[in-house]
Amino acid sequence: MSGAPGVPADVGHHVPPFALGYGTNGFTDHPLDVVLDVLEHEGYGAVALTLGFPHLDPFAPGWGERVDVLRERLAGMHDGAGMRVVVETGTRFLLDPYVKHRPTLVDAQAAARVRFLERAVEIAAGLDAECVSFFSGVLPDDASPADGWARLRDRLPDLVENARGHGVQLSLEPEPGMLVETVADALRLHEELGAPPELGVTVDVGHCLVVEPDGVVGALRAAAPHLANVQLDDMPRTHHEHRPFGEGEIDLPLVLATLTEIGYTGVAAVELPRHSYDAPGLARRSMAAMRAATDHTRRTEVP
């Protein structure tokens, strides 16, 4: 059976219309070249590249040359079919070595975050990546929701315009505990900004169990017109904790069937940022779980 462009052939398994990927933030004990070797070996058609330590420092001297080399490497993978890529910006301590994720777009001073996202767009353009995924941030203690919302409305138009100039898609990820927490929040902001086509939505399916009132299916269907990126993981309903498939309450066959139903053709990448200690094993088991889920979906389809 032949895969779609950028998706390896997967003989004996149902191939979904989207590309199955894995996030490099779950491989922090491996050099990037080795990560790509493992993902290619396990049959992944995409990689979600988190900028920063240890794989691609966006501010290190020679970053542009590294991007050029990486683009060539990705294009040649899977016997020339290529490996699709999305750029992730959830690096914990890149901008402040003492405070995780700060500054964010909802902080009073956000120049470092804006520079980071602008550089991420440059890298995405250089890699021909499908999007740059980003989050709003957690409100600082001295700011109200109205303050944070005003900061997003003020800062995002320039970021969107910059992305447009580079031919890059941005994708806003709702995160539990952040100002933009749900798909409804992301869609509201998108509308208030004039519905720019360069601003899409990222959905992490595990988050949906925790914060989405209509669950995973409702969130994916609501986001569908603007869905630019998907992150896959398991999670309990009670709190935000990324887990391997089978260790939470996600109905993986239902998730993958819903992505097919809404016509999603982008990247759906496994996101296990605290599991690098078993990265190769989890990459293998995650692919097995996703193949089993897509095969199950095909067997249970009603003509």
Buried (B, 14 or more C-beta within 10 A) or exposed (E): EEBBEBBBEBEEBBBBEBBBBBBBBBBBEBEBEEBBBBBBEBBBBBBBBBBBEBBBBBEEEEBEEBBEEBBEBBBEBBEEBBBBBBBBBBBBEBBEEEEEBBBBBBBEEBEBBBEBBBBBBBBBBBBBBBBBBBBBBBBBEEBEEEBBBEBBEEBBBEBBEBBBEBEBBBBBBBBBEBBBBBBBBBBEBBEEBEEBEBBBBBBBBBBBBBBBEBBBBBBBBBBBEBBBBBBBBBBBEEEBBBBBBEEBEBBBBBBBBBBBBBEBEBBBBBBBBEBBEBBBEBBBBBBEBBBBBBBBBBEEEEE
